[in-house]
Amino acid sequence: MLVSVIFAVYKSPGYVEKNYLRLKKSNVECEFILAADEPDSKTLFIARKYSFLRCFSSSRRGKWRALNEAAKLAKGKYLLFIDSDTILECSLEDIIKALQKYDVVEIRKEIMGKKIIEKLVNIDYLNMFTVAKLCEKFNSCLGVNGAAFAIKRDVFFSLNGFRNVVNEDTDLGLRISLKGYSFGTVGKAKTESPKSFKDWLVQRERWATGGAEAILDAFPELIKKPLLWIPAIYLVFPAIVLFILNNLITGNILVKIIYLLLPIIIILPQKLLLIILFILFQERLLKNIVVGITTFIVWMLIEIFVSVKLKWKISYLLLPIFYFFYSPIWMLISFVALLRVLVLKLSGKKVKVKNWNP
């Protein structure tokens, strides 16, 4: 049984060699394909050293196109996609075993790094993986994390691969669900995340825009699955409870108008909107401190239970920072993006992210 391993690279090879050496030790027949845009000398050296099949471009064509072109070279029954900033820590045999049960499998990903922002993102990834486990239970899918996942080759091509959208992996995952393919989780990998708050903001603005685009495209079907998307929203954005209680129920009419109208004023800079909305969020939180503490304690107990259940190491000391700062910022970024993308779609304009080539 042949497995096609596709490494996604932009310039630097990252952990490609480390992953190759690990996978090569398995008892599974593999072919290795390197999909690289603007490959540097190290990437070229590794490709020659291990005789990888090459799908190179001297200019940046976009990850979605690079992976689609690489997949066309693949001959394996299964496709395993791994980004260059990700280290696979599970066996190929476990992945194949999961693919014999499911059409697509999400590989659990934890964050490397010891900086505070990296530890906060690791809590975020725990929540995202919990959503994936929930999707597995409901035989559905709300998106895959493209850093490491596997899919049956015939399923990938029946979906026409990745599409030219901002979040090609979220879009693929939603189409997997809409077409009735099965989804599961397996294994473990470690991946990198932004190492500064500034870089995190850039990444999350892109993710939020692409996620909003994918969700709105699939909205008619998603709305029919409230038992899936309601808990998923709470898991990914635990501050949503504070948002509702502080601003939609107890908030005055002016605050409600600001939250609903400001994000759709396209001419205003997105970061300025985020600052205004976050200040309003914190102002309401201070006025409803009992509500904030109560909802935090409930969420904290859930988070600790899930982390123990999944054997996921997180920094418990950072849970207050995550709940009262990280989560509201991430939620507001997504809220603004959703309203803006909705306006763009209703006006027939293309959804784009500044300085980003998908």
C-alpha angles and dihedrals in degrees: 000000000000122000120196112214113199118195116201112212135175109193101308121061095223110180097347094115093047092051092046093053091049095048092044089064092062123100091237123102109243140181118202123216123188114207104190134169116202092353115204126218093273092054091048090049093052092047090054095040094056098029094238120183103253132222101174135167126189089211131045107270096170130265095261092056094042092054094044091052091047091050090056088062092052121105099178126111088230131043120211114193119198127175119222092244093057130086118206112222101175130078124263088230090062091050092051091047089054092047090056086064101034135037093222131020129198113214114222110249128199125186124252120214139067102235117116093245090051092050090050091051089051089059087049091052090051088057092046092050090049087057088051090053089050090051090050090055092050092043091238139107134222095185141310128248103240094208089086129355140127132222139176109263095230091050091051092053094042085062091046090243123260120352129222096261134121095258104032093173096051089047092050092049093052092048089050088058095043091053091052099247118151123251131201143161131239146166130349141275137175120227139178127249134191111297097209135047090239093056090044090055091052091049095046094048087056093045092048093050093046092044092051091050092051094044094049090049090053096034099112090060098035093055088063091064105063093152087064107037099039095060089037091058091049093048094049096037108028089167088069088090091056090044092055097042097042102040112018101037106026097020121103123248094260092057090049092051092049092051093049101039107033097065093056094054094100096191093065115090111255094229091053090053091050092053093049094048093045092052090051090048092053092044091056091044092057090052091051100038094147090056090048095051093045095050090045093054091050092049093044092055091049091048094050091048092051094046091052092045092052094037090236116159112223134160106256090192089065095055094095091050090048094049101042101034116010097044096045091050092048091045093049092048088054093044093053091045092050094054093043094049089048090055091048092050093047090051092048095244126142118254111240139169118219115253092359129123107195 
